[in-house]
Amino acid sequence: MTDTVDAVVIGAGFGGLAAALALAEGGLTVRLHERLKYPGGCASTFERQGYRFEAGATLFSGFADDQLFGRWIKRYGLDVTVDWIDPLVEFRTPERSLVVGRDRAAFVESLCAAPGAPAAGIRAFFAEQRRVADVLWEILDEPELLPPFNVAALLAHAKRIPRYLPLLRHIGRPVRADLERHGIADHRPLVEYLDGLCQITVQCGVDEAESPFALGTIDYYYRGTGHVRGGIGSLAWGLLKGLEVAGGEACMADGVTGLRREGDAWVVSSRGGDVRARHVVANMLPHDVARLLGDGDDGLAALRRSLAKTARRVDDGWGACMLYLATRPPAEADDQAHHLELVADPTAPYLEGNHVFCSISGAHDGARAPDGQRTITVSTHVPMKSLATQDDEGVAASIAAIQERMRATIATLAPEWWAGVTHELTASPRTFERFTGRHQGLVGGIPRRAGWLPYLRLLETPRARGLHLVGDSVFPGQSTLAVALGGVRTAARILH
Ligand SMILES: Cc1cc2nc3c(=O)[nH]c(=O)nc-3n(C[C@H](O)[C@H](O)[C@H](O)COP(=O)(O)OP(=O)(O)OC[C@H]3O[C@@H](n4cnc5c(N)ncnc54)[C@H](O)[C@@H]3O)c2cc1C
């Protein structure tokens, strides 16, 4: 006999975990299916050969007591330790090193103090950036203000209209326009730093990045941001525990293989059998949802068209190449975790091993590596369109070349950590595809390039009656916090 629940969630990435937990908290019977043995997807911690590595994401926001993750950790008494590391990140190029500490004002002043720095313009830019970030982060910190809007949310937004007005001048323009307005667009140290930060957050550099999104995420390091001891997997497992406490059920290592509409319900198939549900939340790329649906004369043609449209925008994005390293720390290393953002040649695109983000576990993270070693997760962006035109051999050669460039960048710009490397694993878009099931290993969501159109598209989430998409390809998009907020809002839509 087919089981029946109120809602099935497909995928235990942070989008799916959040949706499942919020639905269970709302009193629905929820079953969460995950194809892997462990939760978290692109933000998980995996174990191999005695080492524990972050699979992709490494630095997380949303942990302050009044933010989403902070609230859940408290509510469920989760065994998650956030280290409020300082510095948060060190940005290195062959010419300079910028240390991004927890004190935002001190960081801005350190930029102003550099020889020849246009200090007045830098201060004015960051003051404006802060005002925009405050408005946008306030919305992220109160998930009720995100769509779907109820009357209370609309009233709250109406009251804030005067605060939103200054955003208008930024809409549809790249962040470079803001730098030009403040006369600092040629100040290389700042532009290089912002190029890197925009690439890892809104997925494109300052010439392209849509200003309000970029100005908001430039504050990423100052919004309840920290390093999760033991790996982000501890939070993902914690949210599964929360789901259980809230009455939900998780089926791990039980991937969904088919999805079909039957009358008023959806039937979800997996190795464990079929389950019927009025609601399905798919924490997947649109391509992968379309694959689950297959073809058929089932009245879902509009849904398939909408999935294909969103899929084309995701195709415009990135894959990731990874190195997972274990290293003996240098003698001068302190005990805390470190995040190094390295750019070998700041005049070349911040991709394909020229720009890498290295996250080094702390000494307190004893479980991550034996014998006092530290683990390092290293990532770089890979343009998927350039891989798509190559045959298998060409792809393998390109990936090998990118990984070699990643090694060279670390060896040159972080020699103290590179010298002690004892162990290496690698990953490519194919690895992401194999593990997370993401079409072609596309990660990171839709780049937020400047223009008005993205705003209209933001709210164009593919959906059909009872079927909802969450994750980094739909609003509000990238980062663990953003996809989790999207999951919570999707749950709210279902519950109300
Ligand atoms: C290299 C890299 C570095 C990043 N760095 C950061 C960072 O430092 N900080 C940050 O906040 N964000 C970072 N991000 C972004 C962040 O990781 C993502 O935005 C977020 O984790 C995406 O979550 P998601 O829920 O959308 O999807 P996913 O994490 O992909 O989760 C989808 C889940 O669904 C499962 N699944 C797929 N198909 C099926 C199926 N048929 N049946 C059952 N389960 C299925 C997958 O196994 C997976 O667990 C990074 C991303 C990458 C790739």
The ligand as a Gaussian input file, in Angstrom:
#p B3LYP/6-31G(d) Opt

LIG

0 1
 C       32.495000      25.427000      -3.798000
 C       31.375000      26.150000      -3.116000
 C       31.655000      27.032000      -2.078000
 C       30.623000      27.702000      -1.440000
 N       30.906000      28.509000      -0.380000
 C       29.902000      28.990000       0.376000
 C       30.164000      29.586000       1.629000
 O       31.323000      29.672000       2.063000
 N       29.110000      30.041000       2.356000
 C       27.820000      29.893000       1.939000
 O       26.887000      30.280000       2.653000
 N       27.538000      29.318000       0.753000
 C       28.548000      28.856000      -0.022000
 N       28.270000      28.185000      -1.175000
 C       26.877000      28.135000      -1.654000
 C       26.052000      27.120000      -0.865000
 O       26.792000      25.949000      -0.655000
 C       24.805000      26.802000      -1.667000
 O       24.127000      28.001000      -1.998000
 C       23.835000      25.938000      -0.895000
 O       24.488000      24.964000      -0.120000
 C       22.913000      25.283000      -1.906000
 O       21.963000      24.547000      -1.215000
 P       20.721000      23.904000      -1.951000
 O       19.819000      23.444000      -0.860000
 O       20.185000      24.817000      -2.952000
 O       21.271000      22.664000      -2.804000
 P       22.243000      21.454000      -2.508000
 O       23.217000      21.784000      -1.458000
 O       22.747000      21.005000      -3.821000
 O       21.294000      20.325000      -1.929000
 C       20.496000      19.485000      -2.724000
 C       20.379000      18.142000      -2.018000
 O       19.462000      17.334000      -2.748000
 C       19.968000      16.000000      -2.832000
 N       19.344000      15.383000      -3.998000
 C       19.538000      15.668000      -5.303000
 N       18.767000      14.874000      -6.077000
 C       18.056000      14.102000      -5.233000
 C       17.078000      13.087000      -5.432000
 N       16.679000      12.704000      -6.639000
 N       16.544000      12.484000      -4.338000
 C       16.946000      12.856000      -3.079000
 N       17.875000      13.795000      -2.851000
 C       18.404000      14.414000      -3.915000
 C       21.468000      16.224000      -2.952000
 O       22.200000      15.064000      -2.608000
 C       21.691000      17.380000      -1.981000
 O       21.919000      16.930000      -0.669000
 C       29.279000      27.506000      -1.853000
 C       28.996000      26.626000      -2.902000
 C       30.023000      25.942000      -3.513000
 C       29.700000      24.977000      -4.603000

